[in-house]
Amino acid sequence: MSETPAPAPVTTYADAERALLARWPETRLEPSLDRIEAFVELLGEPQRGYPVIQLTGTNGKTSTSRMIDALVTATGLRTGRFTSPHVESMTERISLDGEPLTEEQFLEAYQDVAALADLVDQDAEHPLSFFETLVGMAYAAFANAPVDAAVVEVGMGGSWDATSVADATVAVLTPIAVDHASYLGSRPVDIAREKAGIIKAGSTVVVAVQPDDVAAVIAERAAEVGATVLWEGRDFGVEHRVAAVGGQMMQLRGLRGEYPEVFLPLHGAHQAQNAVLALAAVEAFLGEEPLDVDLVRDALAEVTSPGRLEVIRRSPTILLDAAHNPHGAQATADAIEDSFLLNPLIGVVGVMADKDYEGVLAAFEPVMAAIVCTENTTTRTMRAEDLAEVARGIFGIDRVYVAPRIQDAIEQAATLAEEGGVFGEAIGSGGVLVTGSVVTVGEARHLLRPRRRRG
């Protein structure tokens, strides 16, 4: 039985935030659903009160979740969405009707479940984790709304992820590569076995293009539980895409029909792939008829994905992208070459020490003229000078700068981007990419995003 101190009164959003952060961090994973199952049982099994579209994969989950949410909402249904991690505010993780909970709503959602969380803590060997508590909050908030559909992104993996106490009506698997290797394995095929755990009996499974061995694992799991699999490239796909001002134009082939001239205000081939995954998932969820083409166009034209190749400033252009593993970094590098004319591009990179930072740097080296190594404010961050030491072996000594404070790093990178000629480029044509970690991007976004004036 766990021993926890008497909880402090929670009467403000800041109190709720502190109480959640005092729990096991989401980076600490125990392969068990016992605590979350006990929690949702006390809550009355809220996750059984609505159909669930659940997503796993290595990259693209949050963007795809936001697109699914937009499409389902456009049909007139009420949605709940759970995503992680957050970029700036914890409230981003739980959304209703496409909008994050307000701080007041988030506080109420916490207060609704806090006493029952304490009961679980008293009876369990370990108390509920930060992530498990948030999952219970989300499922309860969705039931209270109530929603017609919940769009739920796993935190890590699949089989043992707390979100998997729900049985997905539609299970979506974005591209699978290596991340969280210490927990999930060092090979994509090993990771696929864990992630395929979201496939439940009777699910419809929507799968992005995968390596052959990964696809075989997914197919095997689906056969075991009697799920139907729909494959990108065979059952649906991106027929055509071209970069456009502010995003890209696409022609998508869905499960039920063709969707031409769809504008997506996000950059890169990977976002087009996310869009067609979202489209197929919603078609599978809603039934036999194709979606209205104008509905699809209108919904996807309004999609945003903060911290995913987000243009946050101009003169010079400053981009934010939360790529934190080699697969994601390569997709971002490809998207920059596809969609932006930034020369020189200066990277501001801050990573977590437990990630494959060498792979991330190697993916970015061809598109970055120089890199400013920085660090974020978490205990998991890699120190800027340590990252710079690795970067010098990949970029060369003359292309690596160090600025531990993110604000200083951005200022230094902007100066290099604006100077021009330093790396053989024209004056005023450069840009800055802040990347390497969701936390790094969130802290940069907080510094750079225009604040609304009060009054």
Long-range contacts (C-beta under 8 A, 24 or more apart in sequence): 1-122, 1-123, 1-124, 1-125, 2-121, 2-122, 2-124, 2-125, 2-126, 2-127, 4-118, 4-121, 4-122, 4-127, 7-114, 7-118, 10-107, 10-110, 10-111, 10-114, 11-107, 12-107, 13-91, 13-103, 13-104, 13-106, 13-107, 15-107, 16-106, 16-107, 16-110, 16-111, 17-90, 19-110, 19-114, 20-90, 20-110, 20-130, 20-133, 20-134, 21-130, 23-127, 23-128, 23-129, 23-130, 23-133, 24-126, 24-127, 24-128, 24-129, 24-130, 25-129, 25-130, 26-84, 26-85, 26-129, 26-130, 26-131, 26-155, 26-156, 27-354, 27-380, 28-129, 29-156, 29-157, 29-160, 29-183, 30-126, 30-160, 31-159, 31-160, 32-160, 33-160, 33-162, 33-164, 33-165, 34-124, 35-120, 35-124, 35-126, 35-127, 35-128, 35-129, 35-132, 36-128, 36-132, 36-135, 36-136, 36-162, 36-165, 37-165, 38-120, 38-123, 38-124, 39-113, 39-116, 39-117, 39-120, 39-128, 39-132, 39-133, 39-136, 40-136, 40-139, 40-165, 42-116, 42-119, 42-120, 43-113, 43-116, 43-136, 43-139, 43-140, 44-143, 46-139, 46-140, 46-142, 46-143, 46-144, 47-139, 47-142, 47-143, 47-150, 47-165, 47-166, 48-166, 49-142, 49-143, 49-146, 50-80, 50-142, 50-143, 50-146, 50-147, 50-148, 50-149, 50-150, 51-148, 51-149, 51-150, 51-169, 51-170, 51-285, 52-149, 52-150, 52-151, 52-152, 52-166, 52-167, 52-168, 52-169, 52-170, 53-149, 53-150, 53-151, 53-152, 53-168, 53-169, 53-170, 53-171, 53-172, 53-281, 53-282, 53-285, 54-152, 54-153, 54-154, 54-163, 54-164, 54-166, 54-168, 54-170, 54-171, 54-172, 54-198, 55-151, 55-152, 55-153, 55-154, 55-171, 55-172, 55-173, 55-174, 56-153, 56-154, 56-157, 56-158, 56-161, 56-171, 56-172, 56-173, 56-174, 56-195, 56-198, 57-172, 57-173, 57-174, 57-175, 57-176, 57-195, 57-208, 58-174, 58-175, 58-176, 58-177, 58-178, 58-179, 58-191, 58-325, 58-327, 58-328, 59-174, 59-175, 59-177, 59-179, 59-270, 59-323, 59-325, 59-327, 59-328, 59-331, 60-174, 60-175, 60-208, 60-270, 60-273, 60-274, 60-277, 61-153, 61-154, 61-174, 62-153, 62-305, 62-308, 63-266, 63-271, 63-274, 63-305, 63-308, 64-172, 64-174, 64-274, 64-277, 64-278, 64-281, 65-151, 65-152, 65-153, 66-303, 66-304, 66-305, 67-274, 67-275, 67-278, 67-279, 67-299, 67-300, 67-303, 68-151, 68-172, 68-278, 68-281, 68-282, 69-95, 69-98, 69-151, 70-98, 70-299, 70-300, 70-302, 70-303, 71-278, 71-279, 71-282, 71-291, 71-295, 71-296, 71-299, 71-300, 72-148, 72-149, 72-151, 72-282, 72-285, 72-286, 73-97, 73-98, 73-299, 74-295, 74-296, 74-298, 74-299, 75-282, 75-286, 75-291, 75-295, 77-148, 77-149, 78-145, 78-146, 78-147, 78-148, 78-149, 79-147, 79-148, 79-149, 79-150, 79-151, 80-138, 80-141, 80-142, 80-145, 80-147, 80-149, 80-150, 80-151, 81-150, 81-151, 81-152, 82-134, 82-135, 82-138, 82-150, 82-151, 82-152, 82-153, 82-163, 83-153, 84-131, 84-134, 84-153, 84-155, 85-438, 85-439, 86-438, 86-442, 87-306, 87-307, 87-322, 87-438, 87-441, 87-442, 87-445, 88-306, 88-442, 88-445, 88-446, 90-134, 92-306, 93-134, 93-138, 94-134, 94-137, 94-138, 94-141, 96-141, 96-142, 96-145, 96-147, 101-141, 105-141, 109-137, 109-138, 109-140, 109-141, 110-137, 112-137, 112-140, 112-141, 112-144, 113-137, 113-140, 129-162, 131-155, 131-162, 132-162, 135-162, 135-163, 135-165, 139-165, 139-166, 149-285, 154-195, 154-198, 156-180, 156-183, 156-184, 157-183, 157-184, 157-191, 157-194, 157-195, 157-197, 158-194, 158-195, 158-196, 158-197, 158-198, 159-194, 159-195, 159-196, 159-197, 159-198, 160-194, 160-197, 161-197, 161-198, 164-197, 164-198, 167-200, 167-201, 167-203, 168-198, 168-199, 168-200, 168-203, 169-203, 169-204, 169-285, 170-203, 170-204, 170-205, 170-206, 170-281, 170-284, 170-285, 171-198, 171-199, 171-200, 171-203, 171-204, 171-205, 171-206, 171-227, 172-205, 172-206, 172-207, 172-277, 172-278, 172-281, 173-198, 173-205, 173-206, 173-207, 173-208, 173-210, 173-218, 174-208, 174-274, 174-277, 175-208, 175-209, 175-210, 175-273, 175-327, 176-210, 176-211, 176-214, 177-325, 177-326, 177-327, 178-325, 178-326, 178-327, 178-356, 179-324, 179-325, 179-327, 179-355, 179-356, 181-356, 182-354, 188-213, 188-214, 189-213, 189-214, 189-217, 192-217, 192-218, 193-217, 193-221, 196-220, 196-221, 196-222, 197-221, 199-225, 199-227, 200-225, 200-227, 201-225, 201-226, 201-227, 202-226, 202-227, 203-227, 203-228, 204-228, 204-230, 204-284, 204-285, 205-229, 205-230, 206-230, 206-236, 206-277, 206-280, 206-281, 206-284, 207-231, 207-232, 208-232, 208-273, 208-277, 209-233, 209-273, 230-255, 230-280, 230-284, 232-273, 232-276, 232-277, 232-280, 235-280, 236-276, 236-279, 236-280, 236-283, 237-276, 238-269, 238-272, 238-273, 238-275, 238-276, 241-269, 241-272, 243-267, 243-338, 243-339, 248-272, 248-339, 250-275, 250-276, 252-276, 252-279, 252-296, 254-279, 254-280, 254-283, 254-290, 254-291, 255-280, 255-283, 255-284, 256-283, 256-288, 256-289, 256-290, 256-291, 257-290, 257-291, 257-293, 259-291, 259-293, 259-296, 259-297, 260-293, 261-297, 262-296, 262-297, 262-300, 262-301, 263-297, 263-300, 263-301, 264-300, 264-301, 264-303, 265-301, 265-302, 265-303, 265-304, 266-303, 266-305, 266-308, 266-309, 267-309, 267-335, 267-336, 267-338, 267-339, 267-340, 268-309, 268-331, 268-332, 268-334, 268-335, 268-338, 268-339, 269-331, 269-334, 269-335, 269-338, 270-331, 270-334, 270-335, 271-305, 271-308, 271-309, 271-335, 275-300, 306-445, 307-438, 307-441, 307-442, 307-445, 309-335, 309-336, 309-339, 310-445, 312-444, 312-445, 312-448, 312-449, 313-448, 316-414, 316-417, 316-418, 316-428, 316-430, 316-431, 316-432, 317-342, 317-430, 317-431, 317-432, 318-410, 318-414, 318-431, 318-432, 318-433, 318-434, 318-448, 319-431, 319-432, 319-433, 319-434, 320-433, 320-434, 320-435, 320-441, 320-444, 320-445, 320-448, 321-433, 321-434, 321-435, 321-441, 322-435, 322-437, 322-438, 322-441, 323-360, 323-435, 323-436, 324-351, 324-352, 324-355, 324-360, 324-436, 324-437, 324-438, 325-355, 325-356, 325-359, 325-360, 326-356, 326-359, 326-360, 326-362, 326-363, 329-359, 329-360, 329-363, 329-364, 329-435, 330-363, 332-363, 332-364, 332-433, 332-435, 333-363, 333-364, 333-366, 333-367, 336-367, 336-433, 337-367, 340-431, 341-429, 342-417, 342-429, 342-430, 342-431, 343-369, 343-425, 343-426, 343-429, 343-430, 344-369, 344-370, 344-416, 344-417, 344-420, 344-422, 344-423, 344-425, 344-429, 344-430, 345-369, 345-417, 345-430, 345-431, 345-432, 345-433, 346-370, 346-371, 346-372, 346-413, 346-414, 346-416, 346-417, 346-430, 346-431, 346-432, 346-433, 347-371, 347-372, 347-413, 347-432, 347-433, 347-434, 347-435, 348-372, 348-374, 348-406, 348-409, 348-410, 348-413, 348-432, 348-433, 348-434, 348-435, 348-440, 348-444, 349-373, 349-374, 349-387, 349-391, 349-434, 349-435, 349-436, 349-440, 350-374, 350-375, 350-376, 350-381, 350-382, 350-384, 350-387, 350-406, 350-409, 350-436, 350-437, 350-439, 350-440, 351-381, 351-382, 351-387, 351-436, 351-437, 351-440, 352-378, 352-380, 352-381, 352-382, 352-437, 352-439, 353-380, 353-381, 353-382, 353-386, 354-380, 355-437, 357-382, 357-387, 357-390, 357-436, 358-390, 358-394, 360-435, 360-436, 361-390, 361-391, 361-394, 361-395, 362-394, 364-433, 364-435, 365-394, 365-395, 368-395, 368-399, 368-433, 369-399, 369-416, 369-422, 369-423, 369-425, 369-430, 370-395, 370-399, 370-400, 370-401, 370-413, 370-416, 370-423, 371-395, 371-399, 371-400, 371-401, 372-401, 372-402, 372-403, 372-409, 372-412, 372-413, 372-416, 373-400, 373-401, 373-402, 373-403, 373-409, 374-402, 374-403, 374-404, 374-405, 374-406, 374-408, 374-409, 374-440, 375-404, 375-406, 375-440, 376-406, 376-437, 376-439, 376-440, 376-443, 377-439, 377-443, 378-439, 381-437, 381-439, 384-409, 406-434, 406-440, 406-443, 406-444, 406-447, 407-447, 410-434, 410-444, 410-447, 410-448
